[in-house]
Amino acid sequence: MIYRLLAISLLAFLLSACGGEGETGDHGHAHGADVSVTRWTDSLEVFVEYAPPAHAGSSTFIVHLTGTTNWSPVSEGVVVLYATGPDGTRTGAAAKEPLRAGVYSIPLRFRNEGRHELMLVYRGAHFTDSCRLPPVQVGAVAAEEGEEEEAALASHIAYSKEQQWSSDFASTPVQLRSLVSSISVTAEITALPGNLTEISAPVNGSIPAQEHATLPSPGSWIARGSRLATIAPDPGNVQGLAQIRAEYLDAKADHERVLRLHADGAVSDKRLENAKHRYDAARAGYALLRESDAWSSGDEDARLAIRAPVPGYLERVAFRPGQHVTAGQTLFVIVDPTRLMLLAHVPASHAAALDKLTDAWFRVEGFARSFRISELNGRLMARGSIVDPQTRTLRASFVFDNPGGVLAIGLFADAMLETGGEVEVPTVPREAVIDEADGVHAVYVQRGGETFERRDVRIGRRGERHVEILEGLQAGERVVVRGAQRVRLASMARSVPEHGHTH
């Protein structure tokens, strides 16, 4: 019955044909070919067209072969078509090469009328494949009711093999696969605590313009201890800074002198201990100053060199040369993006599932691939226990390695938090599902070699690469994985080549 449906679809296709924009007249169906059939094997898509033979004799079969590994037309190899008649007699005919890439013409002779079983065999340089085709009735055929079927096919979309071969096209069957139960959430990529450092001005002062004609550029790598800028402290700060340094130098000199005297027995242990305490305190204060700022080489000018306390990428420069800054004002932001955090916002309705989290994966704009936490040396870092009163969500955070440093801090992500429990369900690749307005999801079903149908579907679990289909498809039906938008455009144009395939 399905073959009759496809035949009617093809007939409707022909009757409505008109020249397509940007197409030549050499693409379409041969006149009189009102039967078409499609079969898929592991290696080939076999699409055959022919006119039903009214009596014994030769009938031409046009065979379109598409490799299902690359979805390109088969350009070499021999195609043999065998027919086994009602008396058991077997005949065959072969095409040693295609008329053009993907298209073979095979004249097959039927010796008598009646039902003939068909078998197609392909022998190529790299593989051999075969498939059974629906039987052919040679001679008179009983009339069938077709008006209702033809009406049902009014929504079918025509998209020729030539159009498929010249574009990025592929289809795949609905298959049962195991998907893990998961929660769909929104998330964002943030810096790992401790991997983002803000460098602030330690004192009030100015950034001398003449000394900062060039500054480190955001995005550049900064080594630990690198000099980033110089501050000329305000006069009041100069005195204080100089006093810290002078105290340190005086305590250091006194400690060295007392050490020598103590070695000669000239001072007591108590005097040495006091000198050491004073020196240790002064050294600690001065060391703190040097660690945060470090004196510039021009110590006599009492200027401070701002140096990077950690290595990383310079995220931001928060001042202009010549600007006056105040103590505590942020000057630079340095980030180490080699390890990041995914901060997921989990709806409160899924709070109970947080204790079952096993893994997570996410997608971000600009990347075709997804990122799985466990594959990035990642782990669950924390589960939230407080519901945000504004968003009614809890937080779950994961830490992971930034693959090649390609992910930027601040990116938003669509994440799936896996909670375990695999279930075998009907699925299609994520790329096959078109997300339309108001939560409507659709796919394009390939009914035959050149006939398609738009189908609304209801989706369930979302895996990293596949989506569960709850309603709208049956196992074994084929959906368009690549090229769905082109099929959609073809449905809007409602046009097909005017003259049919040129064979």
N, C-alpha and C positions, 0 to 999 in steps of 0.2 A: 504493500500500500504506500509506503514511504517513497518508493521509486516513482509511482504514479503521481504523488504529490510534487516531487521534484520536477517531473516532466511538465506538469501544469504550471509550476513556478517558472520554469524556463520558457514556456510558451508565452506566459504573461510578460516576461522579461523581453522577449523578442518583439511582441506587439507594441510595447511602449517605447521601443528603442528610439533614441535620437542622438545626434552628434554631441559628444561630451567636450567640454572646454579643454583645450590643450591636448586632445587626443587625435590620433590619426585614424583613417578609415580601415586600417588593417587589423583591428582588434574587435572580436565579437564572435558570433555564432554562424556556422555555415547554414545556408538556407536548407530547410527540410529536416534539420536535426532536431527532433522534438522529444528525444529521450536523453536524459543525462543521469549519470550515477557516479557516486563518489565513495571511495574506500580509502581507509588509512591503515598503513602497516607501521612497523617500528621504524622503517627507513623511508617510506614513500607516501605521498598523497597521490592517489590515482583518480583522475577525473576524466570520464569517458562520455562522449557524445556520439549519437548515431540516429539514423532514421529507421523506424521499425520496418524490417523487410516484409513486403506484402506477399512475396512468393519466394520459392527457392532461387538461388543465384547469389551474386556477390552483393555485399553491403559494406560500406566504408565506415570504419570506426576511428574517430579522432580521439587520441589518448593524450592527456596532459599529465606530465609527471613532474612532481615537485619533491625535492629532497627535504625530509623533515628535520634534518640536522642543521641545515642553514637556510631552509625555505627559499632555495633558489631553483630555477628550472633545470631539469636534468639535460645536459648537453651532449652526452655520449651514451653508448650502450645499445643493445638490441632488445626490442620488445616483441614478444610472441603472444598471439592470441589464439587459444584453442577452443573449439566448440565440439561438444559431444551431443550427437543427435538422439532422437527418440529410439532409434534402433541400435544405439551403442556405438555407432561409427564416429570416430574422432578425426577432425580435420584441424588444420592450423595455418596461420599466415604470420609473417614476421616483417618488421620494419628494422632495417639494419642501422639506421641513423635517423635522427629527427629532421623534420622539415625545417625547423628552426628550434632554438633552445626551448626545451620543454614540451614540444608538440610533435607527436608521431601520427602518421596516417597509415591505417592497416586495412586493406581490402580483404574481407573474409568471405569465403564461398560457403553457402549452406546448400547441401545436396538435396534436402527434402524439407517439407513443411513439418511443423510441430514444434515442440519445446526443445530448446538446445541449451545445455549447461555451458557456461563460459568460465575460462580460467586464463588469467593474464600472468605472464612471466617476464621479469626484467632481468637481463644479464649484463652487468657493467664491469668495468675494469676493477672496481673495488668491492663490489658485493653483488649478490643475486637475491631477488625477492619475488614473491608471487602473491596473488590474492584471487579469490573467487568473485565473480561478478554476478549480478542477478541473471537468471535465465532469460533467453530471448525466445519469443513466440514468433515463428516464421509462418506467415499465412494469416488467415482470418483471426481476429481477436474479438472476444465478446465485449460489447460496449459496457462501460462502467459509469456510474453516477459520479460526476465531477464538479457540478456547479458549486456545491457547498465547500468542497476542498479548494476550488479556485478562489472563492471569496475569502477563505481563511488565509490564503497566501498573498492577499493584497498588501499586507504590511512587509512583505519580504523585500530585502535590499539587494540590488545587483552590484557586484564588485568583481570585475573580471580577473582572470588569472594574470593577464598582462599588467593590470594595475597592481596586483599583489606582488608580482615579480619585480616590478620597478620601484617598489617601496619597501620599507622595513615592516614586514608582515610575518606573523606566526600565530598559530592556534594550538590549543591543547585541550585534552578531555578533562571533564570534571572527574576527580579521583578522590578516593578515601585516603585520608592521611591522619596521623596522630598530631593533635594540637594540644598545647599546654594551656590550662586555665590561666587567665591573666586579667589584669585591670588596666583599662585605658586611662591615661592621665596626661596632663600637661606638665611640662618640666622646663627647667632652665639650667644652663651650664654656667657654673660659677667657679671662682678660684678656690682652691683648697686652703682652708685656714692655715696661715703660716707661710703660704706661697705667694702672698701679695703683701708687699711692703711699701708703706708710705714714708717718704723721707721729708721731715719737717725742718723748718728753720729753727736753730737752737737759740737764736738771739734776734733782737730787733736790728735791722740794718738794711742796706741796699745791695742790689746786684749790679756791680759796675758795668755799664754798657760797653765801655771800651775793651773790657776783658772777656766779653761774651758775644763777639761777632758771630760765632757759631756755637750751637748747643747740640748735645746728642739728640738724634732724631728718634721719635717714637717708633717702636718696632725693632730698634737696633739692640744687639746683645751687649749687656753690660757685665763686665767682670767684677768680682768682689774687690773693693778698694779703689775702683776707678774714680778719678776726679770728675765730678759732674758740674760743679759751679763754685764760685767764690763769693762770700759775703763780706762786705765791709761793715762791721758792727757800728751802731750808733755810739757816740762818744761815751755815754754812760756805761755801755756794755764793754767798751775797750778796757776801761779801768778794771772792771771786775774780772775780765778774762786775763788781763795781764797779772792781776794779783794772784789768780789761781796758779798761773805758770811760775810766777816768782816764788810763791810759797813752796811749790814742788821743787824748784831748783835749789832753794835755800835748805829745805829739809833733806834733800839728797846729799848736798855738800856736807851738812852737819853730820849726817849718819856716817859718811865715809871718813870724816875726821875723827869721830868718836870711835869708830872701829879700829883705826890706827893707834889711838891713845890707849884703848882697852888692851890691844895686843901688847903694848909696852908696859901695862900695869898702871897707867897713869890715871885711869878713871874706873869707877866702880861698875859692877854688873847692872845696878839700878840705872845709872846714867846711860848705859848702852841700850837698855830696854826702852827707856823713855825716848831716846833718839830714833830707835827703830819704829816705835809706835807712831811717832810724828811723821816719819818718812812714809810708812805704809799708808797712812790716812791721806797725805798729800798726793802720793802716787796714785791712789785709787781715784781721787777727784780729777786729777789731770788725765788719767787713762780714760775715764768716762768721756771727758771732753774730746780727746783724740779719737776715740772709737766712733763717736757720733759725727764729728766734724773734721777733725785733724787740722792742725795749723798749716797754713800755706807756707811755701818756702820763704815768703817775705814776712817772717815773724815780727820784724821791727814795725811793720805796718799794721800789726794786730788784725790781720784778715784771716778768715776761716775758709778752708777748702771743704766743700761738701762732697763726701765720698760715698760710694755705694757700699752699704753694709752687707749686702747679699748679691749673688750673681742672678741674672735673669734678663728678661726683655723689658726695655723701657716702655711702659704703657702710656705714660702721660708726663708732660712738662707743664707745670701749673703756674708759671710766672713769665714775665717778659724782661729782657735785659734792660737795666736801668730802673726797674721797679723797686719800691721800698717794700720790705716784707717784715712781718712781725713774728715773734717767737711762737712756735707751734703751727705756723702756717704751712700747709703742704706745698712742697716744691716739686717733688718727683714721685712717681708711682712705678715700682718695679715688680714684675710678676714672673714667676716661674711656671710656665704653662705645660710642663712635662707631665704633670699629674693634676687632674681636675676633679670637680665634684658635680654630679647630677642631682639637682634638688627637685624632687617630684612632689606635686601637690595632689594628695590622695583625697577624694571625696569622703566625707565623714561616713557615708553609707557603706564604705568598704573598710572601715576601721578594724573590724574583726579579722580581715585578711592580712593585715600587716605582719602578724606573727607567722604567716606561712610563706613569706617572700623567699624565693629560691634564686631568682636571677631577674635581670631586666635588660631590655634593649630599647633603643630610641632612634628616631630619625630627625634630622635637622634640615632646614631649607638649604638648597644648593648642593646636596649630596644625594646621589641616586641610591647609595648603599645605606644599610642600617649599621648600627654599632651595638654590639653585645657586651655588657659589662664584664661577664666572666672571661671573654676572649681578650679583654684589654687589661688583664691582671688586676681586675677590679673586685670590689666586695661591697656589701651593704655596710654602711658606716653607722647609721642611726635611724631609728623609727620614732616618729613624733608621737607624743602622748597628749598634746594640747590642740584642740580644734580652734582654728582661726575664726573669730566671730564674724568677720566680714565675708570671707570666702567659703566658710564651712568646710575647710580642708585640713588635713594633717600633712606633715612633712615626712618624707622618707628620703634619705640622702645616701648616695653611692659614690665611692671614690674609684677612679680608673686612670690608666695611662692614656695620655693624649696621643693617638696614633700618628706619628710623623709630625706632630705639632699642628695638624690641620684644623683642629677645632678651636674656635675663638671663645673667650669668656664673654658671657652675655647673650649667647645664642639661645633662642627658645627651641624646645624639642617636643615632639609627640612621643611619649614613652609608653611601653607596655611592661607592667610589673607582673612577673610570672609567680603564680602561687602553687605550682605543682598540679598533679592530677591530669595525666594525658588521656585524651578521648579521641577515638577514631571517628572522623566526620567527613562529609563531602566537602571538598575544597577546590578553589581555583587560585591561581597566582594573584597576588595583590594588584599587579599591573592590569589585570583583566577587568577589574571593578572600577567603574566611573562614578565618582562621588558627585551627585548632582544636588541641586538646591533642596532645602528643607529635608535633609536626611534621606533623600531618595538615592538608591544605588541601582546601577544598571550594568548589564554586560551585553556584548554582541555575540550571538550564537551563530556558528557556521553550520547551516543546514545542509549545504552541499558545496561543491567546488567553487561556485560563484554566487551562491545565495546565502544571505545572512538575515538575521532577525534581532531586533532590539528586545531585550527582556529585562523587566524589573526584577530585582532579587532582594531578599532580606538576608543580611549577613549576621554572623554570630561572632565566635572567637576570632581574634586577629593574630595570626602567627607572624613570625619575622618575614616570611616569604609567601605565605598562603593565608587565605581567608576562608572561614567556614561559611557555607551556603545553607541557610535554614529553609528558604523557600525560593522557587523560581527556576531551579535547574534539577536535572536528574543525572545520576552517575552515568558517564559515557558520552553525554552531550559535549560538544566542542565549543570553546569560547575563544574569542580573539584576544591574544595576549599582547601582541605588538601590532599597531596599525588601527586600533579601535576608533581613533578620532577620524581617520581617513574613511573608514566604513561609515561613520556617522555623517561625514560630509557627503558621501555618496547617497545616503538615505535622504538628505535634504535636497540634493540635486535631482534625484529621481530620473537620472538619465544614464543611458548605456550606449555603447557604440552602435552606430546606425546599421552597419552592414554585416556584423558578425565576424567571427574568427576567419582569417584568410588562411586556408590550409592548402 
